[in-house]
């Protein structure tokens, strides 16, 4: 979802999925766009958008009003960046769509592909806790993302009051997620906002 998607933010969400005991098929449900031809360039490599691309209205985020223009960024995690985040190797595909203040953004990841050697002690401990709680996650593709209204903060995307977290096909408010994780909502928002900021794009003008 970003140039460098933070391992802490993503693993926190996957850990939440394990802790809540969600049904397996709900956790592993993948978005319709995953592995679609539109995500692949003619040479077989992942298609990467450097700026928003207008797409059909049928692709609009769930909260977007009818008639509003819809835009997307394909595989933004592959945009140029000198430092590779540990989670980057685990990301299969990522996408963001935006329409009239509503954003859907996330990535399909497989934690078994993550670069564990580059994790710091805190990240490594959180990763091990996740795998201990739900070991099957390391052998599966899982979708993790955010959905809902966003704010325009100094020309950049920022989390809105109604932003939801999504794992597979299940959605939870940030307040609920923070409570389950034993942290404040402000801490959770700060972590996710930091990673959202790495997209480093302005909201579309349309």
C-alpha positions in Angstrom: 0.0 0.0 0.0 3.0 2.2 0.4 6.6 2.5 -0.8 7.5 0.8 2.5 4.6 -0.9 4.3 5.4 -1.1 8.0 5.7 -4.6 9.4 4.4 -3.5 12.8 1.1 -2.1 11.3 0.4 -5.2 9.2 1.4 -7.8 11.8 -0.7 -6.0 14.4 -3.8 -6.4 12.2 -3.1 -10.1 11.4 -2.5 -10.7 15.1 -5.9 -9.2 15.8 -7.5 -11.5 13.3 -6.0 -14.5 15.1 -7.0 -13.2 18.6 -10.6 -12.6 17.6 -10.9 -16.2 16.2 -12.5 -15.1 13.0 -13.7 -17.9 10.7 -10.9 -19.1 8.4 -12.7 -18.4 5.1 -13.4 -14.9 6.2 -9.8 -14.2 7.1 -8.4 -15.7 3.9 -10.9 -14.1 1.5 -9.0 -12.2 -1.2 -10.1 -9.1 -3.1 -11.5 -9.5 -6.6 -8.6 -7.4 -8.1 -6.0 -9.9 -6.8 -4.2 -11.6 -9.7 -6.5 -9.9 -12.3 -5.1 -9.1 -15.7 -5.3 -5.4 -15.0 -2.7 -5.8 -12.3 -0.1 -7.3 -14.7 1.9 -5.4 -17.4 2.3 -6.8 -21.0 5.8 -8.2 -20.1 4.3 -10.1 -17.2 5.7 -7.9 -14.5 3.4 -6.2 -11.9 1.8 -3.0 -13.2 3.0 0.0 -11.1 1.2 3.4 -11.2 3.3 6.5 -10.5 0.1 8.6 -10.1 -3.6 8.0 -9.8 -5.3 6.4 -12.8 -9.0 6.9 -13.5 -11.0 3.6 -13.6 -14.6 2.6 -14.2 -17.1 3.6 -11.6 -17.9 -0.1 -11.0 -14.6 -0.3 -9.2 -15.5 2.4 -6.7 -14.8 2.1 -2.9 -17.8 0.9 -1.0 -18.4 4.2 0.8 -18.0 6.4 -2.3 -21.1 8.2 -3.6 -22.6 7.2 -6.9 -21.5 9.3 -9.9 -18.1 10.3 -8.4 -15.0 9.6 -10.4 -12.8 6.7 -9.2 -9.0 6.5 -9.2 -6.5 3.7 -8.4 -2.9 3.1 -7.7 -1.6 -0.4 -8.6 1.2 -2.0 -6.6 2.3 1.2 -4.9 4.6 -0.9 -2.6 6.9 -1.4 -5.7 7.4 2.3 -6.4 11.1 3.4 -6.1 12.6 3.3 -2.6 16.2 2.8 -1.6 15.5 1.0 1.7 13.5 -2.2 1.5 11.1 -2.8 4.4 11.0 -6.4 5.9 7.4 -6.8 4.9 8.0 -5.9 1.2 9.2 -9.4 0.3 5.9 -10.8 1.7 3.7 -8.6 -0.4 2.1 -10.3 -3.4 0.1 -7.4 -4.8 -1.2 -4.1 -3.4 -3.7 -1.5 -4.6 -5.4 1.7 -3.5 -8.7 3.1 -4.9 -10.0 6.6 -4.1 -13.3 8.3 -4.9 -14.8 11.5 -3.4 -13.0 11.3 0.0 -13.3 7.5 0.3 -10.2 5.3 0.2 -9.7 1.5 0.0 -6.0 0.6 0.3 -4.3 -2.6 1.2 -2.1 -5.5 0.2 -2.2 -9.3 -0.2 0.6 -10.7 1.9 2.2 -14.0 2.9 4.0 -13.7 6.2 6.2 -16.8 5.4 8.0 -14.7 2.7 9.0 -11.9 5.1 12.6 -11.0 5.6 12.9 -12.1 9.3 16.6 -11.4 9.5 16.0 -7.7 9.1 13.5 -7.4 11.9 14.4 -5.6 15.1 13.8 -7.3 18.5 10.3 -5.8 19.0 9.2 -6.7 15.5 10.6 -10.2 15.8 8.8 -10.8 19.0 5.5 -9.6 17.6 5.9 -11.7 14.5 6.6 -14.8 16.6 3.5 -14.1 18.8 1.4 -13.9 15.6 2.7 -17.2 14.2 2.3 -18.9 17.6 -1.3 -17.7 17.8 -2.2 -18.7 14.2 0.6 -20.7 12.5 -1.4 -21.4 9.4 -1.1 -17.7 8.4 2.5 -18.3 7.3 1.4 -20.5 4.5 -1.5 -18.4 3.2 -2.1 -15.3 1.3 -4.0 -12.8 3.4 -5.5 -9.4 2.5 -4.9 -6.5 5.0 -6.1 -3.0 4.4 -8.0 0.1 5.4 -11.3 1.4 4.1 -13.5 4.4 4.5 -13.4 8.2 4.6 -10.0 10.0 4.6 -9.0 13.5 5.3 -6.9 15.8 3.2 -4.1 16.9 5.5 -1.8 19.5 3.9 -2.3 18.0 0.5 -1.7 14.4 1.6 -4.0 11.5 2.5 -4.8 11.1 6.2 -7.0 8.7 8.2 -10.6 9.9 8.6 -12.9 9.4 11.7 -14.7 6.5 10.0 -11.7 4.6 8.6 -12.0 0.8 9.1 -9.4 -1.9 9.2 -10.0 -5.0 7.0 -8.5 -8.5 7.2 -9.8 -10.8 4.5 -13.5 -10.0 4.3 -14.0 -8.8 7.8 -14.0 -5.1 8.9 -13.6 -3.5 12.3 -13.4 0.1 13.6 -10.1 1.4 14.8 -11.5 1.8 18.2 -12.4 -1.9 18.4 -9.1 -2.9 17.0 -7.1 -0.8 19.5 -9.1 -2.1 22.4 -8.5 -5.7 21.4 -4.8 -5.0 21.0 -4.5 -3.3 24.3 -3.3 0.0 22.9 -4.9 3.4 22.5 -6.8 4.3 19.4 -4.3 7.3 19.0 -1.4 4.9 19.0 -3.0 2.7 16.4 -3.9 5.7 14.2 -0.4 7.0 14.5 1.1 3.7 13.3 -1.2 3.4 10.3 -1.0 7.1 9.4 2.8 6.8 9.3 2.5 4.0 6.7 -0.2 5.7 4.8 2.0 8.8 4.5 4.6 6.7 2.7 2.3 6.6 -0.4 3.4 10.2 -0.8 0.7 11.3 -3.2 -2.0 14.0 -3.1 -5.7 13.0 -3.3 -6.9 13.1 -6.9 -8.3 16.4 -8.1 -11.4 14.8 -9.6 
